[in-house]
Amino acid sequence: MLFFTQCFGAVLDLIHLRFQHYKAKRVFSAAGQLVCVVNPTHSLKYAPARCAAAQTSAEQGILPPCHHHEAVHDPQLVPCTCPLFSCPWEGHLEVVVSHLRQTHRINILQGAEIVFLATDMHLPAPTDWIIMHSCLGHQFLLVLRKQEKYEGHPQFFATMMLIGTPTQADNFTYRLELNRNQRRLKWEATPRSVLERIDSVISDGDCLVLNTSLAQLFSDNGSLAIGIAITTSKVHNAEAEM
């Protein structure tokens, strides 16, 4: 009975995933776009017995909450760029992607244009939806965060960060697009480097910001589909031609 119950649950999860994928395809009908269904992640920064539970959590496939490093002692090392999780990991930029995939189980998609489908938008803050996007020979980190910037007033913050240096980030432009019920909302900007941390990006307001009522206008049964496109910046192209 336990075996069949678990199998039945897995089938239901698969059906739900396919349904979410279909909804995103319906919203973004452009041919060739890849769809990634992203489930929410809750904050574990303040969970009790944080570091003692890290090894057990990793063995069970759960993202390990750990001690937060306020400073990087070696300038060549980068702290973990995964938001909401105070992970003690430090490493070089070249191995950030492998750390995010292996430790935090973050999915990665390839292609110039993809669709990011965030589920369960109704969950309380703070909550994150995260994927990596491989494009133009670089890896980007897309973060959608639900956070109360003012008490009792949750907002959604969406941004794209390059897993690279600020100088490299200046060479690209990213676009986030919401499109539903004859409404369209676009945000276009230069990505920030992961060296700058997601908290500072939100504090500066250098991202797409949605209040709950605006997010509901573009959501479909608690899911929010965001079209993502990355291009090289015009300034970079002009310099290359010169």
MIRO-992699 format. One record per residue: x, y, z of N, C-alpha, C in turn; residue number from 1; residue in one letter. Coordinates in pm, whole numbers, plus 50000, padded with zeros to 5 digits. Atoms other than C-alpha are relative to their C-alpha. Layout:
! residues N
    nx    ny    nz   cax   cay   caz    cx    cy    cz   k r
     X     Y     Z     X     Y     Z     X     Y     Z NUM A
...
This chain:
! residues 242
    nx    ny    nz   cax   cay   caz    cx    cy    cz   k r
 50083 49879 50000 50000 50000 50000 50086 50126 50000   1 M
 49912 49885 49995 50282 50239 50084 50065 50025 49865   2 L
 49937 49987 50130 50448 50168 49750 49906 50065 49900   3 F
 50097 49946 50094 50133 50236 49549 49961 50143 50035   4 F
 50032 49863 49959 50057 50548 49755 50107 50097 49953   5 T
 49891 49914 50044 50400 50693 49680 50001 50016 49849   6 Q
 50005 49993 50146 50370 50608 49311 49888 50091 49953   7 C
 50114 49917 50038 50027 50770 49293 50030 50147 50024   8 F
 49962 49863 49971 50163 51084 49457 50096 50055 49896   9 G
 49904 49957 50102 50449 51099 49206 49930 50030 49868  10 A
 50076 49977 50123 50202 51069 48917 49924 50132 50007  11 V
 50073 49874 49984 49993 51355 49056 50094 50119 49986  12 L
 49903 49892 50012 50305 51571 49087 50039 50023 49854  13 D
 49964 49989 50141 50395 51494 48726 49889 50067 49920  14 L
 50114 49940 50069 50045 51583 48606 49994 50150 50029  15 I
 50002 49858 49962 50060 51912 48800 50110 50076 49929  16 H
 49890 49935 50068 50400 51993 48649 49969 50021 49853  17 L
 50035 49988 50141 50275 51926 48296 49893 50108 49980  18 R
 50106 49900 50010 49969 52144 48361 50058 50141 50011  19 F
 49936 49870 49985 50186 52434 48481 50079 50034 49873  20 Q
 49924 49979 50123 50407 52389 48172 49907 50043 49888  21 H
 50097 49966 50104 50100 52403 47947 49950 50143 50017  22 Y
 50048 49865 49976 49978 52723 48112 50103 50104 49956  23 K
 49897 49906 50040 50310 52894 48054 50010 50007 49848  24 A
 49997 50001 50145 50312 52786 47690 49882 50078 49942  25 K
 50118 49930 50047 49963 52929 47654 50018 50151 50012  26 R
 49978 49857 49979 50070 53266 47794 50106 50053 49905  27 V
 49892 49959 50090 50393 53285 47592 50000 49906 49881  28 F
 50017 50086 50116 50316 53149 47247 50117 50007 49903  29 S
 49886 49989 50093 50650 53245 47087 50067 49864 49984  30 A
 49942 50131 50028 50801 52942 46920 50142 49992 50053  31 A
 49864 50023 49957 51114 52795 47066 50031 50040 50141  32 G
 49973 49959 49863 51079 52937 47417 49996 49879 50094  33 Q
 49994 50105 49900 51178 52705 47699 49928 50046 50126  34 L
 50076 49969 49880 50960 52688 48009 50060 49927 50119  35 V
 49950 50059 49877 51093 52628 48359 49901 50028 50112  36 C
 50091 49985 49886 50844 52566 48641 50084 50006 50127  37 V
 49915 49977 49883 51002 52704 48959 49914 50001 50125  38 V
 50071 50007 49874 50877 52608 49303 50063 50095 50101  39 N
 49949 49902 49903 50913 52851 49596 50095 49938 50101  40 P
 49906 50038 49896 51189 52835 49854 49984 50097 50116  41 T
 50018 49915 49883 51135 52963 50209 50133 50031 50064  42 H
 49878 49960 49931 51392 53143 50417 50032 49902 50112  43 S
 49952 50084 49891 51600 52921 50643 50111 50069 50078  44 L
 49893 49927 49933 51827 53196 50772 49989 49989 50151  45 K
 50018 49994 49856 51674 53187 51117 49949 49868 50058  46 Y
 50043 50131 49950 51602 52816 51152 50088 49959 50118  47 A
 49920 50043 49886 51715 52664 51486 50098 49891 49962  48 P
 49896 50102 50022 52025 52445 51502 50042 49998 49855  49 A
 49977 49985 50143 52126 52577 51163 50113 49912 49949  50 R
 49884 50070 50055 52472 52435 51113 50001 49854 50040  51 C
 49999 50139 49957 52414 52114 51309 49918 49914 49905  52 A
 50088 50077 50088 52143 52012 51062 50045 50003 49856  53 A
 49961 49982 50140 52337 52099 50747 50031 49868 49932  54 A
 49960 50125 50065 52486 51755 50679 49880 49910 49978  55 Q
 50119 50084 50014 52161 51568 50743 49910 50052 49890  56 T
 50087 49941 50102 51966 51812 50524 50054 49974 49862  57 S
 49942 50022 50132 52211 51775 50238 49980 49857 49955  58 A
 50018 50140 50036 52183 51396 50252 49857 49972 49956  59 E
 50141 50020 50034 51804 51425 50227 49958 50083 49880  60 Q
 50035 49919 50115 51819 51665 49933 49938 50132 50037  61 G
 50056 49874 49955 51710 51965 50142 50111 50102 50004  62 I
 49898 49897 50003 51893 52294 50106 50043 50033 50142  63 L
 49954 49985 49864 52114 52336 50415 50009 50144 50046  64 P
 49985 49868 49942 52069 52649 50631 50128 50005 50082  65 P
 49871 49993 49933 52401 52767 50764 50030 50141 50045  66 C
 49955 49873 49946 52594 53049 50922 50027 50100 49889  67 H
 49983 49896 50100 52603 53377 50733 50134 50070 50018  68 H
 49873 49930 49995 52938 53535 50646 49977 50146 49961  69 H
 50021 49859 50027 52927 53911 50668 50111 50056 49911  70 E
 49889 49946 50077 53267 53960 50501 50076 49888 49932  71 A
 49917 50094 50073 53487 53785 50247 50145 50039 50027  72 V
 49864 49966 49961 53843 53773 50379 50095 49995 49881  73 H
 49917 50010 50119 54003 53658 50054 49926 50067 49885  74 D
 50073 49928 50106 53911 53905 49774 49974 49915 49877  75 P
 50021 50086 50116 53936 53624 49518 49888 49898 50023  76 Q
 50107 50095 49968 53667 53419 49695 49865 50071 50003  77 L
 50135 49947 50005 53295 53471 49646 49913 49923 50099  78 V
 50092 50072 49913 53036 53390 49916 49887 49940 49919  79 P
 50113 50064 50070 52740 53172 49822 49901 50106 49956  80 C
 50089 49899 50057 52511 53370 49595 49854 49961 50010  81 T
 50138 50046 49992 52196 53173 49677 49926 50082 50105  82 C
 50071 49916 49904 51949 53415 49840 49923 49917 50103  83 P
 50080 50056 49889 51758 53341 50162 50075 49895 50081  84 L
 49926 50102 49926 52009 53071 50261 50135 50056 50041  85 F
 49871 49952 49950 52298 53178 50482 50100 49886 49993  86 S
 49909 50112 50023 52535 52924 50332 50143 50047 50024  87 C
 49865 49957 49968 52895 52937 50459 50100 49978 49887  88 P
 49908 50033 50109 53041 52827 50125 50066 50125 49943  89 W
 49927 49897 50072 53307 53042 49959 50082 49933 49890  90 E
 49923 50057 50109 53477 52984 49627 50022 50102 49890  91 G
 49973 49912 50114 53596 53131 49299 49877 50004 49908  92 H
 50114 49984 50090 53351 53257 49037 49982 49881 49907  93 L
 50006 50111 50094 53439 52964 48814 49923 49880 50054  94 E
 50066 50118 49942 53284 52714 49057 49867 50036 50068  95 V
 50127 49960 49940 52978 52914 49170 49884 49920 49940  96 V
 50109 50072 50067 52756 52744 48911 49989 49857 50051  97 V
 50004 50138 49952 52852 52393 49019 49952 49993 50145  98 S
 50047 49998 49861 52794 52486 49385 49849 50018 50005  99 H
 50143 49975 49998 52446 52622 49313 49922 49878 49951 100 L
 50070 50116 50055 52350 52314 49110 50007 49880 50093 101 R
 49982 50121 49919 52492 52049 49341 49948 50017 50142 102 Q
 50038 49981 49861 52427 52199 49684 49857 50050 50014 103 T
 50131 49938 49987 52116 52407 49627 49899 49952 49897 104 H
 50091 50065 50096 51965 52201 49341 49927 50103 49911 105 R
 50061 49898 50085 51902 52509 49125 50008 49956 49854 106 I
 50006 50040 50140 51791 52431 48770 50068 50103 49912 107 N
 49938 49911 50098 51967 52578 48468 49940 49973 49863 108 I
 50056 50010 50134 51816 52650 48127 50093 50071 49902 109 L
 49919 49939 50104 51988 52736 47801 49911 50055 49891 110 Q
 50076 49940 50107 51862 52964 47529 49991 50151 50015 111 G
 50006 49855 49998 51827 53329 47434 49874 50050 50071 112 A
 50126 49959 49938 51465 53345 47554 49938 49879 50071 113 E
 50064 50106 49922 51299 53139 47827 49881 50058 50075 114 I
 50113 49958 49918 50986 53150 48040 50019 49944 50141 115 V
 49982 50032 49859 51017 53151 48417 49860 49997 50063 116 F
 50135 50014 49945 50696 53015 48576 50010 49975 50151 117 L
 49994 50008 49854 50684 53084 48951 49865 49955 50055 118 A
 50124 50054 49946 50424 52879 49140 49977 50048 50143 119 T
 50037 49973 49860 50240 52938 49470 50038 50142 50044 120 D
 49967 49862 49968 50265 53317 49468 49934 50049 50129 121 M
 50075 49958 49881 50026 53333 49765 50077 49974 50129 122 H
 49928 50035 49878 50283 53196 50012 50055 50125 50068 123 L
 49955 49881 49927 50393 53437 50286 50148 50031 49975 124 P
 49860 49956 50014 50715 53637 50265 50077 49967 50129 125 A
 49921 49994 50124 51004 53592 50258 50004 49867 49927 126 P
 49996 50119 50086 51003 53347 49967 50076 50035 49874 127 T
 49924 49979 50122 51233 53307 49667 49964 49897 49894 128 D
 50007 50090 50115 51200 53155 49320 50127 50026 49921 129 W
 49866 49981 50056 51540 53095 49160 50027 49900 49888 130 I
 49945 50087 50102 51682 52954 48836 50128 50063 49946 131 I
 49885 49949 50073 52003 52988 48638 49970 49996 49851 132 M
 50024 49988 50143 52002 53093 48275 50135 50007 49929 133 H
 49876 50003 50076 52288 52999 48042 49976 50059 49862 134 S
 50025 49930 50126 52311 53236 47747 50123 50081 49961 135 C
 49890 49919 50054 52574 53402 47525 50133 49969 50067 136 L
 49874 50043 49942 52852 53202 47687 50017 50034 50146 137 G
 49993 49965 49858 52770 53317 48042 49880 49941 50073 138 H
 50108 50050 49917 52551 53208 48331 49942 50117 50083 139 Q
 50071 49894 49927 52291 53435 48490 49913 49935 50107 140 F
 50085 50047 49891 52095 53398 48812 49876 50088 50004 141 L
 50126 49925 49991 51729 53499 48800 49937 49974 50135 142 L
 50059 50010 49867 51577 53571 49139 49870 50078 50004 143 V
 50126 49934 49969 51215 53648 49215 49977 49985 50149 144 L
 50015 50005 49855 51167 53737 49580 49873 50070 50043 145 R
 50113 49939 49933 50854 53804 49781 50048 50043 50138 146 K
 49942 49946 49877 50953 54029 50067 49919 50120 50048 147 Q
 50067 49884 49943 50798 54280 50302 50102 50111 50019 148 E
 49911 49886 49984 50991 54598 50245 49945 50094 50106 149 K
 50070 49930 49893 50733 54763 50468 49907 49900 50066 150 Y
 50074 50100 49926 50559 54565 50741 49855 49993 49956 151 E
 50138 50021 50041 50232 54415 50624 49973 50029 49854 152 G
 50017 49968 50143 50291 54512 50259 50105 49924 49918 153 H
 49904 50077 50079 50467 54232 50069 50007 50049 49857 154 P
 49976 49964 50140 50617 54309 49730 50082 49890 49933 155 Q
 49922 50096 50078 50774 54103 49453 50113 50076 49930 156 F
 49881 49940 50061 51126 54185 49334 50063 49897 49907 157 F
 49942 50091 50098 51264 54028 49016 50123 50066 49938 158 A
 49877 49946 50058 51619 54073 48890 50083 49887 49939 159 T
 49906 50093 50062 51883 53906 48676 50141 50042 50038 160 M
 49864 49971 49958 52240 53882 48804 50097 49910 49923 161 M
 49899 50077 50072 52547 53774 48610 50094 49932 50099 162 L
 49900 50070 49920 52768 53509 48765 50135 50034 49937 163 I
 49877 49944 50055 53072 53718 48682 50028 50133 50067 164 G
 49958 49873 49942 53232 54053 48751 49907 50113 49955 165 T
 50080 49885 50044 53059 54396 48734 50037 50048 49860 166 P
 49958 49960 50134 53266 54478 48425 49938 49911 49893 167 T
 50063 50092 50094 53137 54167 48250 49849 50025 49992 168 Q
 50145 49977 49997 52780 54246 48358 49959 50119 49915 169 A
 50032 49881 50080 52795 54585 48183 49987 49970 49852 170 D
 50006 50036 50142 52821 54401 47850 49865 49943 49958 171 N
 50126 50067 50031 52465 54263 47871 49881 50087 50040 172 F
 50128 49940 49965 52106 54377 47884 49898 49887 50014 173 T
 50103 50102 49982 51822 54166 48020 49862 50066 49999 174 Y
 50138 49952 50005 51447 54201 47971 49909 49899 50068 175 R
 50104 50080 49936 51170 54069 48193 49865 50049 49950 176 L
 50129 49962 50057 50820 54063 48047 49887 49920 50062 177 E
 50124 50060 49952 50478 53994 48198 49893 50029 49896 178 L
 50097 49984 50107 50196 53937 47950 49879 49913 50029 179 N
 50122 50075 49972 49841 53838 48041 49879 50092 49996 180 R
 50127 49928 50004 49480 53948 47981 50014 50137 49934 181 N
 49981 49879 50079 49578 54208 47719 50076 50108 50077 182 Q
 49912 49909 49928 49824 54365 47962 50143 49955 49980 183 R
 49858 50033 50019 50198 54381 47911 50084 50096 50083 184 R
 49909 49922 49917 50468 54498 48148 50142 49953 49974 185 L
 49862 50035 50031 50838 54510 48059 50096 50075 50093 186 K
 49891 49939 49927 51152 54577 48259 50128 49965 49927 187 W
 49875 50021 50070 51485 54624 48084 50111 50073 50072 188 E
 49890 49940 49924 51816 54688 48256 50128 49921 49976 189 A
 49872 50070 49999 52180 54594 48284 50006 49909 50122 190 T
 49994 50089 49882 52228 54288 48509 50107 50046 50098 191 P
 49900 49974 49898 52413 54330 48833 50084 49875 50019 192 R
 49914 50114 49972 52704 54107 48930 49959 49933 50130 193 S
 50032 50071 49877 52650 53837 49191 50092 50045 50114 194 V
 49911 49948 49897 52940 54000 49374 49933 50110 50082 195 L
 50067 49889 49933 52699 54280 49468 49889 49954 50095 196 E
 50100 50060 49911 52452 54049 49649 49858 50048 49967 197 R
 50139 49973 50035 52077 54033 49593 49935 50099 50097 198 I
 50059 49909 49903 51993 54221 49914 50026 50145 49965 199 D
 49969 49862 50037 52170 54534 49793 49923 50042 49875 200 S
 50077 49969 50121 51992 54514 49456 49858 50038 50037 201 V
 50136 49970 49956 51653 54507 49629 49996 50131 50076 202 I
 49996 49875 49923 51752 54787 49867 50011 50121 49908 203 S
 49984 49890 50095 51857 55004 49572 49878 50016 49909 204 D
 50116 49994 50088 51532 54925 49388 50035 49983 49854 205 G
 49955 50018 50137 51731 54835 49075 49952 49866 49947 206 D
 50061 50126 50043 51490 54560 48969 49853 50025 49969 207 C
 50144 49993 50024 51135 54490 48862 49928 49983 50133 208 L
 50069 50001 49872 50909 54569 49157 49849 49995 49975 209 V
 50144 50016 50013 50547 54451 49180 49936 49998 50138 210 L
 50079 50019 49879 50299 54507 49459 49904 49883 49980 211 N
 50082 50121 50009 50055 54227 49534 49885 50014 49901 212 T
 50113 49982 50092 49765 54376 49338 50046 49995 49855 213 S
 49948 50006 50136 49979 54423 49027 50042 49859 49964 214 L
 49961 50138 50025 50121 54072 49060 49879 49912 49972 215 A
 50122 50078 50021 49767 53933 49079 49943 50022 49861 216 Q
 50050 49972 50133 49677 54103 48751 50067 49911 49895 217 L
 49924 50079 50097 49946 53900 48573 50011 49853 50038 218 F
 49989 50140 49958 49919 53576 48770 49882 49919 49949 219 S
 50103 50092 50045 49715 53273 48668 49988 49887 50102 220 D
 50022 50101 49896 49577 53063 48955 50123 49985 50090 221 N
 49889 50003 49906 49867 53158 49179 50136 49980 49939 222 G
 49871 50014 50068 50141 53122 48916 50027 50124 49917 223 S
 49960 49880 50073 50335 53406 48757 50103 49962 49894 224 L
 49911 50031 50112 50494 53363 48413 50077 50125 49960 225 A
 49914 49888 50036 50790 53589 48334 50085 49959 49881 226 I
 49915 50024 50116 50947 53597 47990 50135 50067 50020 227 G
 49864 49951 49977 51325 53642 47999 50076 50000 49868 228 I
 49915 49992 50119 51553 53761 47720 50128 50074 50038 229 A
 49870 49939 49973 51924 53847 47736 50069 50031 49868 230 I
 49928 49960 50119 52119 54039 47473 50129 50071 50043 231 T
 49882 49919 49974 52457 54205 47447 49960 50146 49989 232 T
 50039 49859 49996 52437 54576 47522 50044 50071 49873 233 S
 49968 49924 50120 52441 54832 47241 50137 50066 50013 234 K
 49871 49936 49979 52740 55007 47396 50113 49903 49972 235 V
 49898 50102 50021 52935 54682 47395 50015 49968 49851 236 H
 49995 50030 50144 52841 54614 47032 50071 50111 49923 237 N
 49938 49887 50069 52947 54963 46924 50150 50001 50021 238 A
 49857 50005 49973 53284 54928 47095 50066 49889 49923 239 E
 49944 50113 50074 53335 54590 46930 50019 50036 49852 240 A
 49991 49961 50138 53267 54743 46586 50117 50097 49977 241 E
 49891 49905 50009 53515 55025 46651 50135 49929 50007 242 M
